[in-house]
Amino acid sequence: MNLYKVNITRFVVAPDERTARDLALVNNNPRDVEMVAKPETMSDIPNAWRKCRPYGSASELNVEQYLISQIAATSAYSDFCIQPFKIVNGKAEVTSPLDPLAEFSVYARYGNGMAVHLANFQFQMQADLFKRRIERARLMQNMVIQAEDAHLEAQFEDQICGMLVD
């Protein structure tokens, strides 16, 4: 399931945009739905809604947890990193993590070295926690895939053994 941003004020969990729009229409005024888009960064989600449960959610996950899961599932991202920065003359500049004005950005890196900004945090500990949550979600998703692969392999072996015994 994917997380979708419906308008500015609604989040819906659905397998595709059409289902997300339909779910939003069922629960709200149809004239309110102007757009459906997949949020890709924390800045796409207002702070007040990050801990809310989205429409269509089958689990107890909140909007932020769905976004983290969605980021972790993006196979184009090779790893995640934290970069300290500070604002100087209205522009962000790289700085030392020890700088008292430092804030911290979390980025996802692509295999080609390019990066995409995911979130900003006031403290390094917050950024590190966010990064580790993404990495843990990715690890758990990989473990599920490996378990499914092992199950299918065992099932295939059982079928082959059954064919050889007969």
VOKOL-893099 format. One line per field, with one value per residue (C-alpha): x, y, z; residue in three letters. Coordinates in Angstrom, 2 decimals. Example, Ala and Ser with C-alpha at 12.3 -4.5 7.8 and 13.67 -1.06 7.14 Angstrom:
BEGIN
xx	12.30:13.67
yy	-4.50:-1.06
zz	7.80:7.14
residuo	ALA:SER
***
This chain:
BEGIN
xx	0.00:1.15:0.61:-1.12:-1.70:-5.23:-5.57:-3.63:-5.60:-6.18:-3.93:-5.18:-3.54:-4.40:-2.76:-3.05:-4.15:-7.62:-8.41:-6.98:-9.26:-12.29:-11.61:-11.30:-14.57:-16.41:-15.34:-15.52:-17.10:-16.23:-15.61:-12.79:-10.63:-8.47:-5.34:-3.85:-0.08:2.39:4.34:8.04:9.55:8.60:8.08:5.10:3.34:2.26:3.61:0.14:-0.80:2.32:0.94:-2.59:-3.89:-4.69:-7.99:-7.90:-5.21:-5.66:-2.98:-2.24:0.50:0.35:1.14:4.81:5.28:3.74:6.08:9.10:8.00:7.52:10.99:12.55:10.88:12.35:14.98:16.63:18.00:21.33:21.80:20.83:22.97:22.81:24.29:24.61:23.84:23.16:21.41:23.73:22.32:19.18:21.08:21.86:25.56:27.27:28.66:30.14:27.79:29.32:28.24:25.64:23.51:23.62:20.47:20.47:19.13:18.51:19.18:18.65:21.43:20.97:23.48:24.93:25.86:22.99:20.86:17.32:16.45:14.02:13.71:15.22:15.60:16.71:18.84:21.24:19.59:16.22:17.86:19.72:16.52:14.66:17.51:17.65:13.89:14.18:17.09:15.23:12.10:14.26:15.90:12.51:11.14:14.18:13.70:10.07:11.14:13.83:11.32:8.85:11.61:12.66:9.03:8.56:11.85:10.80:7.40:9.09:11.44:8.45:6.77:9.91:10.46:6.84:7.36:10.47:8.87:5.83
yy	0.00:3.52:6.75:9.51:13.15:14.13:17.90:19.55:18.20:14.50:11.45:8.14:4.71:2.97:0.80:3.52:7.11:6.19:4.20:7.03:9.55:7.25:6.67:10.42:10.99:8.46:10.20:13.84:16.38:15.43:19.06:19.20:16.69:18.67:16.55:13.27:13.05:10.75:12.56:11.87:13.92:15.03:18.57:17.22:16.41:19.16:18.58:18.31:15.38:13.24:11.22:10.88:7.65:8.05:7.02:3.50:2.33:-1.32:-1.14:1.14:2.98:6.77:9.04:9.45:5.68:5.08:7.66:6.04:2.65:4.13:5.74:2.47:0.57:2.87:0.59:3.48:4.76:3.12:4.60:7.44:10.17:13.17:16.55:19.44:22.90:26.44:29.39:32.27:35.31:33.36:30.42:26.98:26.27:23.06:23.37:21.32:19.24:21.10:24.52:25.93:27.11:23.73:22.01:18.57:17.29:13.66:12.67:9.53:8.73:7.20:4.68:7.35:9.60:12.06:12.69:13.74:15.75:13.91:15.99:18.70:18.46:20.90:18.33:15.66:13.03:13.61:13.29:10.16:8.60:9.34:7.86:4.74:4.27:4.25:1.81:-0.47:-0.42:-1.31:-4.17:-5.51:-5.29:-7.20:-9.86:-10.33:-10.68:-13.22:-15.18:-15.21:-16.35:-19.11:-20.21:-20.32:-22.20:-24.78:-25.12:-25.64:-28.26:-30.07:-30.13:-31.39:-34.07:-35.12:-35.45:-37.55:-39.87:-40.58
zz	0.00:-0.74:1.14:-0.86:-0.06:-1.04:-1.26:1.52:4.43:3.80:3.71:2.37:2.22:-1.04:-3.70:-6.40:-7.05:-8.33:-5.19:-3.04:-4.76:-4.43:-0.74:-0.16:-2.01:0.14:3.34:2.27:-0.01:-3.64:-4.55:-1.97:-3.84:-6.24:-6.40:-5.28:-4.85:-3.16:-0.40:-0.69:2.14:5.64:4.35:2.37:5.66:8.09:11.62:13.15:10.89:11.20:14.12:12.66:11.16:7.44:5.87:4.46:6.86:7.79:10.48:13.39:11.46:11.41:8.45:9.40:9.78:6.36:4.83:6.49:5.17:1.70:1.75:2.96:0.12:-2.54:-4.06:-5.93:-2.61:-1.84:1.65:3.97:5.52:7.85:6.94:9.43:8.06:9.23:7.64:6.74:4.92:4.03:2.52:3.90:4.33:5.40:8.92:11.73:13.89:16.86:15.56:18.02:15.05:13.32:12.16:10.57:7.25:6.37:2.76:0.71:-1.75:-5.16:-6.49:-8.81:-5.86:-6.22:-3.13:-2.28:0.83:3.13:6.31:8.55:12.30:14.95:16.78:15.55:17.75:15.98:12.55:13.61:14.96:11.71:9.63:11.82:11.58:7.77:7.88:10.33:8.13:5.10:7.01:8.12:4.58:3.28:5.97:4.89:1.25:2.21:4.30:1.40:-0.97:1.44:1.78:-2.00:-2.41:0.20:-1.47:-4.85:-3.36:-1.85:-5.25:-6.98:-4.31:-4.70:-8.47:-8.01:-5.45:-7.63
residuo	MET:ASN:LEU:TYR:LYS:VAL:ASN:ILE:THR:ARG:PHE:VAL:VAL:ALA:PRO:ASP:GLU:ARG:THR:ALA:ARG:ASP:LEU:ALA:LEU:VAL:ASN:ASN:ASN:PRO:ARG:ASP:VAL:GLU:MET:VAL:ALA:LYS:PRO:GLU:THR:MET:SER:ASP:ILE:PRO:ASN:ALA:TRP:ARG:LYS:CYS:ARG:PRO:TYR:GLY:SER:ALA:SER:GLU:LEU:ASN:VAL:GLU:GLN:TYR:LEU:ILE:SER:GLN:ILE:ALA:ALA:THR:SER:ALA:TYR:SER:ASP:PHE:CYS:ILE:GLN:PRO:PHE:LYS:ILE:VAL:ASN:GLY:LYS:ALA:GLU:VAL:THR:SER:PRO:LEU:ASP:PRO:LEU:ALA:GLU:PHE:SER:VAL:TYR:ALA:ARG:TYR:GLY:ASN:GLY:MET:ALA:VAL:HIS:LEU:ALA:ASN:PHE:GLN:PHE:GLN:MET:GLN:ALA:ASP:LEU:PHE:LYS:ARG:ARG:ILE:GLU:ARG:ALA:ARG:LEU:MET:GLN:ASN:MET:VAL:ILE:GLN:ALA:GLU:ASP:ALA:HIS:LEU:GLU:ALA:GLN:PHE:GLU:ASP:GLN:ILE:CYS:GLY:MET:LEU:VAL:ASP
***
